[in-house]
Amino acid sequence: MEMKKINAGKLRAIGYDPRERTLRVEFDDGSAIDYDAVGTEVWRKLSSAGSPWSYYRDNIEEDFTGRRGRAAVTTDKPALDREALMKAFGGDPDGA
């Protein structure tokens, strides 16, 4: 799911998967909530709202059931895998 970064109230990013009809809302504290059975019209209105935080509070927060989670970690630095670390610092990546 592609996330749209925003800075509105406590919201930091929003994303929508039209196939799954899932809305993901990420907050400034690093938490996230996924909402199921969200129609494209709700997503369209949220993503184009003049005040996304108000729209979220008034039309999503209480009207849909959400699952709490953690916001996706994003970084401009490439992730290092275990094998690359083992090669860089010596050792067998297979644990032998």
C-alpha positions in Angstrom: 0.0 0.0 0.0 1.4 3.4 -1.0 1.4 5.9 1.9 0.7 9.6 1.4 2.7 11.7 3.9 0.7 14.4 5.5 1.1 16.7 8.5 -2.4 17.3 9.9 -3.2 17.1 13.6 -1.8 13.9 14.8 -1.8 12.3 11.3 1.5 11.7 9.6 0.6 9.4 6.7 -2.5 7.8 5.1 -2.9 5.0 2.6 -5.6 3.0 0.9 -5.7 -0.4 -0.8 -8.7 -0.4 -3.1 -8.6 -4.1 -3.7 -8.7 -5.0 0.0 -10.8 -1.8 0.8 -8.3 -1.2 3.7 -7.4 2.3 5.0 -4.2 2.7 7.0 -3.7 5.8 9.2 -0.3 6.5 10.7 0.1 8.8 13.7 2.9 11.1 15.0 3.5 8.7 17.9 4.5 5.8 15.6 1.2 4.0 15.9 -1.0 3.0 13.1 -4.6 1.8 12.6 -5.9 -0.3 9.7 -9.6 0.0 8.9 -11.4 -2.6 6.8 -14.4 -2.2 4.5 -13.6 1.4 3.7 -15.1 2.6 0.4 -13.2 4.6 -2.2 -15.4 7.6 -1.6 -14.2 7.8 2.1 -10.6 7.5 0.9 -11.1 10.2 -1.7 -12.7 12.6 0.8 -10.0 12.0 3.4 -7.1 12.3 1.0 -8.4 15.6 -0.4 -9.9 17.1 2.7 -8.8 20.6 3.7 -8.5 19.3 7.2 -7.7 15.5 7.1 -7.5 15.3 10.9 -11.0 16.7 11.3 -12.4 14.4 8.5 -10.7 11.4 10.2 -12.2 12.3 13.6 -15.7 13.0 12.3 -16.1 10.3 9.6 -13.6 7.4 10.2 -12.5 7.0 13.8 -15.9 6.1 15.3 -17.6 4.8 12.2 -15.1 2.0 11.3 -13.5 -0.8 13.3 -9.7 -0.5 13.3 -6.8 -2.8 14.1 -3.9 -1.1 15.9 -0.3 -1.6 14.8 2.9 0.2 14.3 3.7 2.7 11.5 5.9 1.3 8.8 9.5 2.2 9.2 10.8 4.3 6.3 14.4 5.3 5.8 16.5 6.6 2.9 19.3 4.2 3.9 19.2 0.6 2.5 18.6 -2.1 5.0 21.5 -4.5 5.8 20.6 -8.1 5.9 22.2 -10.6 8.3 24.4 -12.2 5.6 25.9 -8.8 4.6 26.6 -8.0 8.3 28.3 -11.4 8.8 30.4 -10.9 5.7 31.4 -7.4 6.8 32.4 -8.4 10.3 33.5 -12.0 9.8 31.6 -15.1 10.5 29.4 -17.6 8.8 25.9 -16.3 7.9 24.6 -19.9 8.2 25.8 -20.2 11.8 28.2 -23.0 11.2 
